[in-house]
Amino acid sequence: MTIRRGLLSHHFEGVAVKRLAAVDANPESSNQHEVTGSEPLVRILGREDRKFPRGGEDNRFPATYIWLAGEQEAVSEEGWLSWYDSRRNDPKRSAEWRLYYQGNAVTALMKPGDILFLARKPDGHLLFILTPDGGTIRNQLLWLFGLDEQIGLRFESQEIGRDNDAELDFAARYILDELGIEPEEPEADRLDGLIEKFGLKFPTTSVLSGLARMSLPDVNAKDGPDEALVLWMEREEQLFRRLERRIVADRIREGFATADGADVDGFLAFSLSVQNRRKARAGAALENHLAAVFEAHEIRYSRGAETENRNRPDFLFPGQAEYRDPAFPSARLTMLGAKSTLKDRWRQVLSEAIRIDAKHLLTLEPGVSENQTDEMRAKLLQLVVPRRLHQTYRLTQQAWLMDISGFLMLVADRQS
């Protein structure tokens, strides 16, 4: 049983990218909130003026402004974007296209050198996405849209259609989630059938993880551990989101009201609980499926064993007893941290097992920045990433990355 997925073209018609110049990012430099357009952007936005005419109908592009940087650094606002030829009334001069943006909390953060992604959705809605250069988010978006890493001061664009469409695999869905986009589920009926027995209550993560593995009987962790882990995680995420949709919809139907009016605090608390549950369950699911991989390969391990200073690495090999035995060679010990997303939290694992100098950390985050992986190497931390996600990293990083098969061979050799 394979997983059916949607396509990138279901969400985007095209995208353009450029590095912001001072005149683009600093309104004080030009007294305008404008980005200079070019022919590649025309291919995405068209040749029709889209601005608010006096006394006429508003035909500007509806837009979502998004700022994405490091952990907990995301800002978004709804608004509009105008697009027009500033020389429209001067037939003797060639066209000069301009994109006029609104001043808001997102555009207030941008500065020269930042990267602007302008993505057009099938309904004409635009995403005005800003991110610092050189970061993980930048790498992820370039990979998602199939854009070149060399970003200049003029727009380069990519139309998304039949000839260059992409299936929304685990990595693509991860990045769309960062943008606040939840793909439609081609297997909705099958997934709903699997979770029907839970009603409007979440089962424990171990139960949902077991259901995810059971629903993919053809996936074999013994023969393909890298692929198995990604497919299991992908299926569990699908199951969780379908069940979450039901439970959240039911809670919203109940409403958020008190005798004094709208229960704003109650709504905010509920919203926060939804986000926190997603993060906590993703981490627990990853550990559950990793444990299943280790068991399929008959690898001895301890999960959450205590080391020094009450630290508890996610996985310790071969186990806590060996770690605490000073006579057991440190060279035969291994520790593995497991984080579905890294952000800046990867440094937490560095102090989790003092006896082990070179540590390992597994993540499902695509396209982690070179700055971070360079620092990991300097601190003797080896990043382990499922083989399929290696393609989201730069070529200079891929030779250093370890996949799950390689990690299993290392641990098995130390346990032999």
Secondary structure, DSSP 8 states (H G I E B T S, - for coil): ------BGGGT-SEEEEEE--HHHH-HHHHTS-EEE--HHHHHHH-SS-BS--TTS----EEEEEEEE-STT-EEEEEEEEEEEETTTT-TTS---EEEEE--STTTTT--TT-EEEEEE-TTS-EEEEEE-TTSHHHHHHHHHHT--S---SS-EEEE-STTS--B--HHHHHHHHHTT-----TTHHHHHHHHGGGTTS---HHHHHHHHHHT-TT--TTT-HHHHHHHHHHHHHHHHHHHHHHHHHHHHHH--EETTEE-HHHHHHHHHHHHHHHHHHHHHHHHHHHHHHHHHTT---EES---GGG---SEEES-HHHHH-TTS-GGG-EEEEEES--TTGGGGGGGS-TT-SSEEEEE--SS--HHHHHHHHHTTEEEE--GGGGGGS-HHHHTT-B-HHHHHHHHHHHH-
